[in-house]
Amino acid sequence: MNKPKNVISSVSDDKGRKTVVDLIDSPYRIFPIGRLDFDSSGLLLLSNDGELMQKIIHPKYEVEKTYEVTIDGLIRQDEMEQLRKGVKVEDYITSPAQVKLIRKNENHYTSFLEVTIHEGKNREIRKMFESIGYTVIKLHRISEAGIELGNLKSGEYRLLKPYEVKKLKQYLDNADR
């Protein structure tokens, strides 16, 4: 699914907000694998396979998640290096991130980056950028565990193709070794 902003990555919400499951017409009981923040968008895997879900979210598998990130300000090379080495966030140091500058917009004073992490702690990317003095304006996940978002529009979803399921299981099997 391409999760829209302002939708909860959950099966239900006690505050009555729209959830990702509300957007899906399925005869099966499905649930989101992991989550994306309320104000983030992009790829969210959903499944009815509890064992697969546990593997994807378990830290030992170090499942890679890639995001397009727009920040306020013009990031410097040394600041990107800090993210690549790991930065102090609250009471821990993040694992090294892969960080690639896509472009800077000097007129709007923003930077657009591609960031890959494997931890995925609560609001981790936002906190990483805050730790070096930036605010994330937009956060959009484009891949997870080797599965690409592709050209799904916001709110759209599709079933994984058989080769994608096989690829996902191989990804997790390789991580298990």
CORTAMO-V400458 format. One line per field, one symbol per residue. phi: phi as a letter, one per 40 degrees, with the letter a starting at -180 (. if undefined). psi: psi as a letter, one per 40 degrees, with the letter a starting at -180 (. if undefined). Layout:
phi=???
psi=???
This chain:
phi=.ccccgbccacaaccgccbccccbbacccbaccgabddcbbhcbcbabbcccdcccccdccfccbbbcbbbchbccdccccdccchbcbfbabccdbcbbccabbcccfbbbbbbbbbcgcdfdcdcdcdcbgbbccabbcbaafgcccgbccdgcaacccdccccccccdcccccc
psi=ighiifhhgidiheeeihidddehhheihiiihaiiideiiahhiiiegdddddddehddefhhhhihhhihihiidddddddddhihhbeihiihihhhhdiigddefiihihhhiecfihfddddddddeeihhdhhhheihfehidafhiheiiiiiidddddddddddddde.
